[in-house]
Amino acid sequence: MLDTSKDFLNIVIAVSIFGLAMFISWSIFYFVQILRQIFKIIKEMRDRLHKIDELFSACKEKVENSTSNLVLISEGVKKIVEVVKDYTAKKAVKKKAKKKK
């Protein structure tokens, strides 16, 4: 089988090429696995950022709605204060009128 040193050299070259091919295949496999994990992490981060964005949007809408409601509430309070002022003023006028009699 091994008649000359050239046969031995050919076997060593074949084994070396096979070993190099196995090493490159193993390296590519792990590189692909690492890329796959990176893509999963990126997708999860995008999902989380999307949820955070939705949360901020909801909070913004609630604040905007509450400020518009706050304007309505303040107008209502102004009206109530005016009514109470008018009522107390009328009451004070009636008391003065009664005292003068």
Biopython code that builds the backbone (N, CA, C, O; Angstrom):
import numpy as np
from Bio.PDB.StructureBuilder import StructureBuilder

atoms = [
    (1, "MET", "N", (0.816, -1.176, 0.000)),
    (1, "MET", "CA", (0.000, 0.000, 0.000)),
    (1, "MET", "C", (0.870, 1.254, 0.000)),
    (1, "MET", "O", (0.653, 2.148, -0.817)),
    (2, "LEU", "N", (1.812, 1.334, 0.864)),
    (2, "LEU", "CA", (2.730, 2.468, 0.898)),
    (2, "LEU", "C", (4.059, 2.045, 0.275)),
    (2, "LEU", "O", (5.005, 1.686, 0.976)),
    (3, "ASP", "N", (4.106, 2.095, -1.025)),
    (3, "ASP", "CA", (5.322, 1.669, -1.714)),
    (3, "ASP", "C", (6.398, 2.749, -1.694)),
    (3, "ASP", "O", (7.585, 2.465, -1.538)),
    (4, "THR", "N", (5.956, 3.987, -1.854)),
    (4, "THR", "CA", (6.953, 5.068, -1.899)),
    (4, "THR", "C", (6.574, 6.145, -0.910)),
    (4, "THR", "O", (5.496, 6.119, -0.316)),
    (5, "SER", "N", (7.477, 7.090, -0.745)),
    (5, "SER", "CA", (7.200, 8.207, 0.164)),
    (5, "SER", "C", (6.143, 9.128, -0.436)),
    (5, "SER", "O", (5.489, 9.881, 0.287)),
    (6, "LYS", "N", (5.974, 9.069, -1.759)),
    (6, "LYS", "CA", (4.958, 9.886, -2.405)),
    (6, "LYS", "C", (3.553, 9.414, -1.987)),
    (6, "LYS", "O", (2.663, 10.244, -1.804)),
    (7, "ASP", "N", (3.346, 8.131, -1.837)),
    (7, "ASP", "CA", (2.056, 7.607, -1.367)),
    (7, "ASP", "C", (1.764, 8.104, 0.051)),
    (7, "ASP", "O", (0.650, 8.525, 0.364)),
    (8, "PHE", "N", (2.785, 8.044, 0.891)),
    (8, "PHE", "CA", (2.630, 8.527, 2.272)),
    (8, "PHE", "C", (2.300, 10.013, 2.278)),
    (8, "PHE", "O", (1.452, 10.451, 3.055)),
    (9, "LEU", "N", (2.957, 10.799, 1.421)),
    (9, "LEU", "CA", (2.703, 12.231, 1.314)),
    (9, "LEU", "C", (1.274, 12.483, 0.864)),
    (9, "LEU", "O", (0.612, 13.376, 1.394)),
    (10, "ASN", "N", (0.788, 11.719, -0.098)),
    (10, "ASN", "CA", (-0.592, 11.875, -0.573)),
    (10, "ASN", "C", (-1.596, 11.581, 0.548)),
    (10, "ASN", "O", (-2.600, 12.283, 0.662)),
    (11, "ILE", "N", (-1.351, 10.578, 1.360)),
    (11, "ILE", "CA", (-2.242, 10.248, 2.487)),
    (11, "ILE", "C", (-2.226, 11.363, 3.517)),
    (11, "ILE", "O", (-3.276, 11.750, 4.030)),
    (12, "VAL", "N", (-1.056, 11.876, 3.821)),
    (12, "VAL", "CA", (-0.952, 12.977, 4.783)),
    (12, "VAL", "C", (-1.667, 14.211, 4.263)),
    (12, "VAL", "O", (-2.350, 14.890, 5.029)),
    (13, "ILE", "N", (-1.529, 14.516, 2.985)),
    (13, "ILE", "CA", (-2.219, 15.667, 2.388)),
    (13, "ILE", "C", (-3.731, 15.458, 2.438)),
    (13, "ILE", "O", (-4.473, 16.393, 2.736)),
    (14, "ALA", "N", (-4.193, 14.245, 2.151)),
    (14, "ALA", "CA", (-5.629, 13.956, 2.184)),
    (14, "ALA", "C", (-6.180, 14.106, 3.599)),
    (14, "ALA", "O", (-7.245, 14.692, 3.795)),
    (15, "VAL", "N", (-5.460, 13.582, 4.578)),
    (15, "VAL", "CA", (-5.901, 13.705, 5.977)),
    (15, "VAL", "C", (-5.898, 15.172, 6.400)),
    (15, "VAL", "O", (-6.810, 15.617, 7.097)),
    (16, "SER", "N", (-4.890, 15.918, 5.988)),
    (16, "SER", "CA", (-4.808, 17.339, 6.331)),
    (16, "SER", "C", (-5.958, 18.119, 5.703)),
    (16, "SER", "O", (-6.563, 18.967, 6.358)),
    (17, "ILE", "N", (-6.262, 17.837, 4.436)),
    (17, "ILE", "CA", (-7.372, 18.515, 3.765)),
    (17, "ILE", "C", (-8.702, 18.153, 4.440)),
    (17, "ILE", "O", (-9.561, 19.014, 4.633)),
    (18, "PHE", "N", (-8.862, 16.879, 4.795)),
    (18, "PHE", "CA", (-10.072, 16.462, 5.506)),
    (18, "PHE", "C", (-10.196, 17.180, 6.854)),
    (18, "PHE", "O", (-11.275, 17.651, 7.214)),
    (19, "GLY", "N", (-9.098, 17.259, 7.588)),
    (19, "GLY", "CA", (-9.108, 17.956, 8.886)),
    (19, "GLY", "C", (-9.420, 19.435, 8.724)),
    (19, "GLY", "O", (-10.190, 19.998, 9.502)),
    (20, "LEU", "N", (-8.826, 20.067, 7.717)),
    (20, "LEU", "CA", (-9.098, 21.481, 7.452)),
    (20, "LEU", "C", (-10.557, 21.693, 7.063)),
    (20, "LEU", "O", (-11.188, 22.654, 7.503)),
    (21, "ALA", "N", (-11.089, 20.798, 6.241)),
    (21, "ALA", "CA", (-12.494, 20.889, 5.841)),
    (21, "ALA", "C", (-13.411, 20.731, 7.055)),
    (21, "ALA", "O", (-14.401, 21.452, 7.174)),
    (22, "MET", "N", (-13.097, 19.804, 7.951)),
    (22, "MET", "CA", (-13.896, 19.613, 9.168)),
    (22, "MET", "C", (-13.833, 20.866, 10.052)),
    (22, "MET", "O", (-14.853, 21.312, 10.578)),
    (23, "PHE", "N", (-12.632, 21.426, 10.210)),
    (23, "PHE", "CA", (-12.470, 22.623, 11.032)),
    (23, "PHE", "C", (-13.252, 23.795, 10.446)),
    (23, "PHE", "O", (-13.916, 24.521, 11.185)),
    (24, "ILE", "N", (-13.183, 23.991, 9.128)),
    (24, "ILE", "CA", (-13.915, 25.087, 8.477)),
    (24, "ILE", "C", (-15.426, 24.870, 8.613)),
    (24, "ILE", "O", (-16.173, 25.814, 8.874)),
    (25, "SER", "N", (-15.866, 23.632, 8.436)),
    (25, "SER", "CA", (-17.295, 23.327, 8.589)),
    (25, "SER", "C", (-17.761, 23.600, 10.006)),
    (25, "SER", "O", (-18.817, 24.199, 10.207)),
    (26, "TRP", "N", (-16.988, 23.169, 10.986)),
    (26, "TRP", "CA", (-17.321, 23.406, 12.394)),
    (26, "TRP", "C", (-17.357, 24.902, 12.692)),
    (26, "TRP", "O", (-18.256, 25.378, 13.385)),
    (27, "SER", "N", (-16.381, 25.644, 12.170)),
    (27, "SER", "CA", (-16.330, 27.099, 12.387)),
    (27, "SER", "C", (-17.533, 27.794, 11.759)),
    (27, "SER", "O", (-18.128, 28.680, 12.372)),
    (28, "ILE", "N", (-17.890, 27.399, 10.549)),
    (28, "ILE", "CA", (-19.050, 27.998, 9.881)),
    (28, "ILE", "C", (-20.326, 27.687, 10.653)),
    (28, "ILE", "O", (-21.183, 28.555, 10.819)),
    (29, "PHE", "N", (-20.454, 26.440, 11.127)),
    (29, "PHE", "CA", (-21.637, 26.060, 11.904)),
    (29, "PHE", "C", (-21.776, 26.935, 13.139)),
    (29, "PHE", "O", (-22.862, 27.458, 13.390)),
    (30, "TYR", "N", (-20.715, 27.111, 13.917)),
    (30, "TYR", "CA", (-20.796, 27.934, 15.120)),
    (30, "TYR", "C", (-20.990, 29.409, 14.787)),
    (30, "TYR", "O", (-21.670, 30.118, 15.530)),
    (31, "PHE", "N", (-20.418, 29.879, 13.708)),
    (31, "PHE", "CA", (-20.634, 31.257, 13.284)),
    (31, "PHE", "C", (-22.099, 31.490, 12.937)),
    (31, "PHE", "O", (-22.667, 32.526, 13.283)),
    (32, "VAL", "N", (-22.708, 30.529, 12.256)),
    (32, "VAL", "CA", (-24.129, 30.633, 11.919)),
    (32, "VAL", "C", (-24.979, 30.597, 13.185)),
    (32, "VAL", "O", (-25.958, 31.337, 13.288)),
    (33, "GLN", "N", (-24.623, 29.754, 14.146)),
    (33, "GLN", "CA", (-25.362, 29.700, 15.409)),
    (33, "GLN", "C", (-25.274, 31.031, 16.153)),
    (33, "GLN", "O", (-26.263, 31.498, 16.718)),
    (34, "ILE", "N", (-24.098, 31.635, 16.152)),
    (34, "ILE", "CA", (-23.922, 32.930, 16.812)),
    (34, "ILE", "C", (-24.771, 33.994, 16.116)),
    (34, "ILE", "O", (-25.428, 34.794, 16.782)),
    (35, "LEU", "N", (-24.763, 34.007, 14.787)),
    (35, "LEU", "CA", (-25.592, 34.960, 14.048)),
    (35, "LEU", "C", (-27.076, 34.750, 14.324)),
    (35, "LEU", "O", (-27.838, 35.710, 14.442)),
    (36, "ARG", "N", (-27.476, 33.490, 14.425)),
    (36, "ARG", "CA", (-28.879, 33.180, 14.719)),
    (36, "ARG", "C", (-29.280, 33.734, 16.086)),
    (36, "ARG", "O", (-30.356, 34.316, 16.227)),
    (37, "GLN", "N", (-28.429, 33.557, 17.082)),
    (37, "GLN", "CA", (-28.719, 34.094, 18.408)),
    (37, "GLN", "C", (-28.758, 35.618, 18.390)),
    (37, "GLN", "O", (-29.595, 36.226, 19.057)),
    (38, "ILE", "N", (-27.861, 36.232, 17.633)),
    (38, "ILE", "CA", (-27.850, 37.694, 17.527)),
    (38, "ILE", "C", (-29.160, 38.182, 16.905)),
    (38, "ILE", "O", (-29.739, 39.161, 17.375)),
    (39, "PHE", "N", (-29.627, 37.510, 15.857)),
    (39, "PHE", "CA", (-30.883, 37.906, 15.223)),
    (39, "PHE", "C", (-32.069, 37.733, 16.172)),
    (39, "PHE", "O", (-32.991, 38.549, 16.171)),
    (40, "LYS", "N", (-32.047, 36.668, 16.986)),
    (40, "LYS", "CA", (-33.118, 36.476, 17.966)),
    (40, "LYS", "C", (-33.113, 37.605, 18.998)),
    (40, "LYS", "O", (-34.163, 38.138, 19.358)),
    (41, "ILE", "N", (-31.930, 37.956, 19.459)),
    (41, "ILE", "CA", (-31.819, 39.035, 20.443)),
    (41, "ILE", "C", (-32.306, 40.350, 19.856)),
    (41, "ILE", "O", (-33.005, 41.113, 20.524)),
    (42, "ILE", "N", (-31.939, 40.614, 18.613)),
    (42, "ILE", "CA", (-32.374, 41.847, 17.957)),
    (42, "ILE", "C", (-33.893, 41.866, 17.816)),
    (42, "ILE", "O", (-34.524, 42.901, 18.030)),
    (43, "LYS", "N", (-34.479, 40.731, 17.459)),
    (43, "LYS", "CA", (-35.932, 40.668, 17.317)),
    (43, "LYS", "C", (-36.620, 40.910, 18.665)),
    (43, "LYS", "O", (-37.611, 41.637, 18.734)),
    (44, "GLU", "N", (-36.100, 40.305, 19.728)),
    (44, "GLU", "CA", (-36.673, 40.510, 21.052)),
    (44, "GLU", "C", (-36.560, 41.973, 21.468)),
    (44, "GLU", "O", (-37.495, 42.526, 22.047)),
    (45, "MET", "N", (-35.430, 42.600, 21.179)),
    (45, "MET", "CA", (-35.254, 44.006, 21.535)),
    (45, "MET", "C", (-36.221, 44.884, 20.743)),
    (45, "MET", "O", (-36.767, 45.847, 21.281)),
    (46, "ARG", "N", (-36.436, 44.558, 19.466)),
    (46, "ARG", "CA", (-37.406, 45.312, 18.666)),
    (46, "ARG", "C", (-38.799, 45.176, 19.251)),
    (46, "ARG", "O", (-39.538, 46.158, 19.329)),
    (47, "ASP", "N", (-39.166, 43.965, 19.664)),
    (47, "ASP", "CA", (-40.478, 43.750, 20.272)),
    (47, "ASP", "C", (-40.618, 44.554, 21.556)),
    (47, "ASP", "O", (-41.652, 45.178, 21.795)),
    (48, "ARG", "N", (-39.584, 44.538, 22.373)),
    (48, "ARG", "CA", (-39.632, 45.293, 23.632)),
    (48, "ARG", "C", (-39.708, 46.789, 23.374)),
    (48, "ARG", "O", (-40.466, 47.495, 24.040)),
    (49, "LEU", "N", (-38.935, 47.278, 22.421)),
    (49, "LEU", "CA", (-38.980, 48.700, 22.096)),
    (49, "LEU", "C", (-40.346, 49.083, 21.530)),
    (49, "LEU", "O", (-40.846, 50.178, 21.789)),
    (50, "HIS", "N", (-40.939, 48.188, 20.767)),
    (50, "HIS", "CA", (-42.283, 48.444, 20.240)),
    (50, "HIS", "C", (-43.297, 48.536, 21.379)),
    (50, "HIS", "O", (-44.176, 49.397, 21.366)),
    (51, "LYS", "N", (-43.170, 47.646, 22.361)),
    (51, "LYS", "CA", (-44.079, 47.692, 23.511)),
    (51, "LYS", "C", (-43.874, 48.967, 24.314)),
    (51, "LYS", "O", (-44.842, 49.576, 24.768)),
    (52, "ILE", "N", (-42.626, 49.373, 24.493)),
    (52, "ILE", "CA", (-42.342, 50.615, 25.215)),
    (52, "ILE", "C", (-42.910, 51.802, 24.458)),
    (52, "ILE", "O", (-43.454, 52.724, 25.065)),
    (53, "ASP", "N", (-42.789, 51.785, 23.130)),
    (53, "ASP", "CA", (-43.348, 52.856, 22.307)),
    (53, "ASP", "C", (-44.865, 52.916, 22.453)),
    (53, "ASP", "O", (-45.438, 53.999, 22.566)),
    (54, "GLU", "N", (-45.510, 51.757, 22.451)),
    (54, "GLU", "CA", (-46.962, 51.714, 22.644)),
    (54, "GLU", "C", (-47.345, 52.253, 24.019)),
    (54, "GLU", "O", (-48.343, 52.961, 24.150)),
    (55, "LEU", "N", (-46.565, 51.926, 25.039)),
    (55, "LEU", "CA", (-46.831, 52.409, 26.384)),
    (55, "LEU", "C", (-46.733, 53.928, 26.433)),
    (55, "LEU", "O", (-47.601, 54.593, 26.998)),
    (56, "PHE", "N", (-45.667, 54.481, 25.834)),
    (56, "PHE", "CA", (-45.518, 55.934, 25.818)),
    (56, "PHE", "C", (-46.637, 56.599, 25.030)),
    (56, "PHE", "O", (-47.115, 57.668, 25.409)),
    (57, "SER", "N", (-47.055, 55.975, 23.942)),
    (57, "SER", "CA", (-48.157, 56.534, 23.147)),
    (57, "SER", "C", (-49.446, 56.545, 23.960)),
    (57, "SER", "O", (-50.194, 57.522, 23.938)),
    (58, "ALA", "N", (-49.698, 55.466, 24.670)),
    (58, "ALA", "CA", (-50.904, 55.402, 25.500)),
    (58, "ALA", "C", (-50.859, 56.452, 26.603)),
    (58, "ALA", "O", (-51.857, 57.120, 26.874)),
    (59, "CYS", "N", (-49.691, 56.596, 27.239)),
    (59, "CYS", "CA", (-49.557, 57.613, 28.293)),
    (59, "CYS", "C", (-49.742, 59.015, 27.716)),
    (59, "CYS", "O", (-50.372, 59.869, 28.339)),
    (60, "LYS", "N", (-49.196, 59.244, 26.535)),
    (60, "LYS", "CA", (-49.326, 60.557, 25.886)),
    (60, "LYS", "C", (-50.792, 60.856, 25.600)),
    (60, "LYS", "O", (-51.260, 61.968, 25.843)),
    (61, "GLU", "N", (-51.513, 59.870, 25.085)),
    (61, "GLU", "CA", (-52.936, 60.062, 24.802)),
    (61, "GLU", "C", (-53.716, 60.353, 26.086)),
    (61, "GLU", "O", (-54.595, 61.215, 26.103)),
    (62, "LYS", "N", (-53.395, 59.638, 27.143)),
    (62, "LYS", "CA", (-54.100, 59.860, 28.409)),
    (62, "LYS", "C", (-53.812, 61.257, 28.953)),
    (62, "LYS", "O", (-54.708, 61.922, 29.474)),
    (63, "VAL", "N", (-52.560, 61.698, 28.830)),
    (63, "VAL", "CA", (-52.221, 63.039, 29.302)),
    (63, "VAL", "C", (-52.937, 64.083, 28.463)),
    (63, "VAL", "O", (-53.468, 65.054, 29.003)),
    (64, "GLU", "N", (-52.958, 63.893, 27.140)),
    (64, "GLU", "CA", (-53.659, 64.842, 26.271)),
    (64, "GLU", "C", (-55.148, 64.878, 26.592)),
    (64, "GLU", "O", (-55.747, 65.953, 26.641)),
    (65, "ASN", "N", (-55.747, 63.715, 26.810)),
    (65, "ASN", "CA", (-57.173, 63.668, 27.150)),
    (65, "ASN", "C", (-57.431, 64.305, 28.506)),
    (65, "ASN", "O", (-58.422, 65.012, 28.687)),
    (66, "SER", "N", (-56.547, 64.055, 29.452)),
    (66, "SER", "CA", (-56.757, 64.619, 30.781)),
    (66, "SER", "C", (-56.583, 66.128, 30.761)),
    (66, "SER", "O", (-57.264, 66.830, 31.509)),
    (67, "THR", "N", (-55.681, 66.650, 29.919)),
    (67, "THR", "CA", (-55.541, 68.112, 29.850)),
    (67, "THR", "C", (-56.769, 68.739, 29.216)),
    (67, "THR", "O", (-57.195, 69.814, 29.636)),
    (68, "SER", "N", (-57.346, 68.092, 28.215)),
    (68, "SER", "CA", (-58.575, 68.643, 27.624)),
    (68, "SER", "C", (-59.715, 68.559, 28.636)),
    (68, "SER", "O", (-60.543, 69.466, 28.711)),
    (69, "ASN", "N", (-59.762, 67.492, 29.404)),
    (69, "ASN", "CA", (-60.772, 67.377, 30.449)),
    (69, "ASN", "C", (-60.514, 68.384, 31.563)),
    (69, "ASN", "O", (-61.456, 68.886, 32.176)),
    (70, "LEU", "N", (-59.257, 68.678, 31.826)),
    (70, "LEU", "CA", (-58.907, 69.634, 32.869)),
    (70, "LEU", "C", (-59.427, 71.022, 32.522)),
    (70, "LEU", "O", (-59.873, 71.758, 33.402)),
    (71, "VAL", "N", (-59.371, 71.375, 31.257)),
    (71, "VAL", "CA", (-59.904, 72.669, 30.821)),
    (71, "VAL", "C", (-61.407, 72.712, 31.077)),
    (71, "VAL", "O", (-61.929, 73.712, 31.569)),
    (72, "LEU", "N", (-62.097, 71.628, 30.745)),
    (72, "LEU", "CA", (-63.543, 71.577, 30.974)),
    (72, "LEU", "C", (-63.860, 71.648, 32.468)),
    (72, "LEU", "O", (-64.799, 72.329, 32.879)),
    (73, "ILE", "N", (-63.088, 70.954, 33.257)),
    (73, "ILE", "CA", (-63.308, 70.956, 34.713)),
    (73, "ILE", "C", (-63.068, 72.348, 35.270)),
    (73, "ILE", "O", (-63.831, 72.818, 36.114)),
    (74, "SER", "N", (-62.008, 73.016, 34.807)),
    (74, "SER", "CA", (-61.731, 74.360, 35.326)),
    (74, "SER", "C", (-62.844, 75.329, 34.939)),
    (74, "SER", "O", (-63.202, 76.197, 35.735)),
    (75, "GLU", "N", (-63.397, 75.200, 33.740)),
    (75, "GLU", "CA", (-64.527, 76.041, 33.333)),
    (75, "GLU", "C", (-65.735, 75.770, 34.236)),
    (75, "GLU", "O", (-66.429, 76.698, 34.652)),
    (76, "GLY", "N", (-65.974, 74.511, 34.529)),
    (76, "GLY", "CA", (-67.081, 74.154, 35.420)),
    (76, "GLY", "C", (-66.886, 74.719, 36.810)),
    (76, "GLY", "O", (-67.839, 75.212, 37.413)),
    (77, "VAL", "N", (-65.678, 74.660, 37.327)),
    (77, "VAL", "CA", (-65.392, 75.203, 38.657)),
    (77, "VAL", "C", (-65.591, 76.714, 38.651)),
    (77, "VAL", "O", (-66.113, 77.266, 39.620)),
    (78, "LYS", "N", (-65.187, 77.392, 37.580)),
    (78, "LYS", "CA", (-65.396, 78.844, 37.482)),
    (78, "LYS", "C", (-66.875, 79.170, 37.554)),
    (78, "LYS", "O", (-67.285, 80.097, 38.253)),
    (79, "LYS", "N", (-67.676, 78.398, 36.825)),
    (79, "LYS", "CA", (-69.123, 78.638, 36.834)),
    (79, "LYS", "C", (-69.703, 78.420, 38.228)),
    (79, "LYS", "O", (-70.535, 79.200, 38.690)),
    (80, "ILE", "N", (-69.269, 77.374, 38.883)),
    (80, "ILE", "CA", (-69.756, 77.089, 40.232)),
    (80, "ILE", "C", (-69.376, 78.216, 41.178)),
    (80, "ILE", "O", (-70.192, 78.639, 41.997)),
    (81, "VAL", "N", (-68.155, 78.703, 41.077)),
    (81, "VAL", "CA", (-67.711, 79.811, 41.937)),
    (81, "VAL", "C", (-68.545, 81.053, 41.666)),
    (81, "VAL", "O", (-68.923, 81.754, 42.605)),
    (82, "GLU", "N", (-68.840, 81.340, 40.403)),
    (82, "GLU", "CA", (-69.673, 82.497, 40.076)),
    (82, "GLU", "C", (-71.069, 82.353, 40.666)),
    (82, "GLU", "O", (-71.616, 83.306, 41.222)),
    (83, "VAL", "N", (-71.643, 81.159, 40.543)),
    (83, "VAL", "CA", (-72.986, 80.930, 41.089)),
    (83, "VAL", "C", (-72.978, 81.106, 42.601)),
    (83, "VAL", "O", (-73.875, 81.736, 43.163)),
    (84, "VAL", "N", (-71.954, 80.542, 43.267)),
    (84, "VAL", "CA", (-71.875, 80.675, 44.730)),
    (84, "VAL", "C", (-71.687, 82.136, 45.112)),
    (84, "VAL", "O", (-72.272, 82.595, 46.092)),
    (85, "LYS", "N", (-70.878, 82.875, 44.351)),
    (85, "LYS", "CA", (-70.673, 84.303, 44.622)),
    (85, "LYS", "C", (-71.973, 85.074, 44.483)),
    (85, "LYS", "O", (-72.320, 85.890, 45.336)),
    (86, "ASP", "N", (-72.683, 84.807, 43.403)),
    (86, "ASP", "CA", (-73.966, 85.482, 43.197)),
    (86, "ASP", "C", (-74.944, 85.140, 44.307)),
    (86, "ASP", "O", (-75.658, 86.011, 44.805)),
    (87, "TYR", "N", (-74.976, 83.897, 44.687)),
    (87, "TYR", "CA", (-75.896, 83.464, 45.753)),
    (87, "TYR", "C", (-75.560, 84.141, 47.081)),
    (87, "TYR", "O", (-76.447, 84.625, 47.784)),
    (88, "THR", "N", (-74.268, 84.167, 47.414)),
    (88, "THR", "CA", (-73.881, 84.803, 48.680)),
    (88, "THR", "C", (-74.083, 86.307, 48.612)),
    (88, "THR", "O", (-74.419, 86.924, 49.623)),
    (89, "ALA", "N", (-73.888, 86.902, 47.463)),
    (89, "ALA", "CA", (-74.117, 88.340, 47.325)),
    (89, "ALA", "C", (-75.600, 88.649, 47.493)),
    (89, "ALA", "O", (-75.951, 89.620, 48.164)),
    (90, "LYS", "N", (-76.473, 87.849, 46.901)),
    (90, "LYS", "CA", (-77.916, 88.053, 47.051)),
    (90, "LYS", "C", (-78.336, 87.878, 48.509)),
    (90, "LYS", "O", (-79.180, 88.613, 49.024)),
    (91, "LYS", "N", (-77.733, 86.897, 49.153)),
    (91, "LYS", "CA", (-78.053, 86.651, 50.562)),
    (91, "LYS", "C", (-77.630, 87.838, 51.420)),
    (91, "LYS", "O", (-78.362, 88.249, 52.321)),
    (92, "ALA", "N", (-76.451, 88.386, 51.142)),
    (92, "ALA", "CA", (-75.949, 89.530, 51.897)),
    (92, "ALA", "C", (-76.842, 90.742, 51.666)),
    (92, "ALA", "O", (-77.105, 91.497, 52.602)),
    (93, "VAL", "N", (-77.314, 90.943, 50.433)),
    (93, "VAL", "CA", (-78.206, 92.076, 50.125)),
    (93, "VAL", "C", (-79.519, 91.899, 50.878)),
    (93, "VAL", "O", (-80.052, 92.872, 51.411)),
    (94, "LYS", "N", (-80.049, 90.691, 50.933)),
    (94, "LYS", "CA", (-81.304, 90.437, 51.649)),
    (94, "LYS", "C", (-81.138, 90.701, 53.138)),
    (94, "LYS", "O", (-82.042, 91.254, 53.764)),
    (95, "LYS", "N", (-80.001, 90.318, 53.723)),
    (95, "LYS", "CA", (-79.760, 90.551, 55.151)),
    (95, "LYS", "C", (-79.695, 92.042, 55.446)),
    (95, "LYS", "O", (-80.245, 92.509, 56.443)),
    (96, "LYS", "N", (-79.023, 92.781, 54.580)),
    (96, "LYS", "CA", (-78.930, 94.238, 54.776)),
    (96, "LYS", "C", (-80.296, 94.889, 54.666)),
    (96, "LYS", "O", (-80.621, 95.817, 55.406)),
    (97, "ALA", "N", (-81.096, 94.384, 53.726)),
    (97, "ALA", "CA", (-82.444, 94.936, 53.546)),
    (97, "ALA", "C", (-83.293, 94.647, 54.769)),
    (97, "ALA", "O", (-84.081, 95.506, 55.163)),
    (98, "LYS", "N", (-83.174, 93.500, 55.380)),
    (98, "LYS", "CA", (-83.928, 93.131, 56.558)),
    (98, "LYS", "C", (-83.494, 93.959, 57.752)),
    (98, "LYS", "O", (-84.333, 94.351, 58.564)),
    (99, "LYS", "N", (-82.201, 94.236, 57.879)),
    (99, "LYS", "CA", (-81.695, 95.021, 58.992)),
    (99, "LYS", "C", (-82.153, 96.475, 58.892)),
    (99, "LYS", "O", (-82.392, 97.113, 59.917)),
    (100, "LYS", "N", (-82.278, 97.001, 57.699)),
    (100, "LYS", "CA", (-82.712, 98.385, 57.519)),
    (100, "LYS", "C", (-84.176, 98.547, 57.879)),
    (100, "LYS", "O", (-84.575, 99.639, 58.284)),
    (101, "LYS", "N", (-84.966, 97.552, 57.756)),
    (101, "LYS", "CA", (-86.396, 97.647, 58.055)),
    (101, "LYS", "C", (-86.589, 97.684, 59.493)),
    (101, "LYS", "O", (-87.724, 97.763, 59.962)),
]
sb = StructureBuilder()
sb.init_structure("model")
sb.init_model(0)
sb.init_chain("A")
sb.init_seg("    ")
for serial, (resi, resn, name, xyz) in enumerate(atoms, 1):
    if name == "N":
        sb.init_residue(resn, " ", resi, " ")
    sb.init_atom(name, np.array(xyz, "f"), 0.0, 1.0, " ", f" {name:<3s}", serial, name[0])
structure = sb.get_structure()
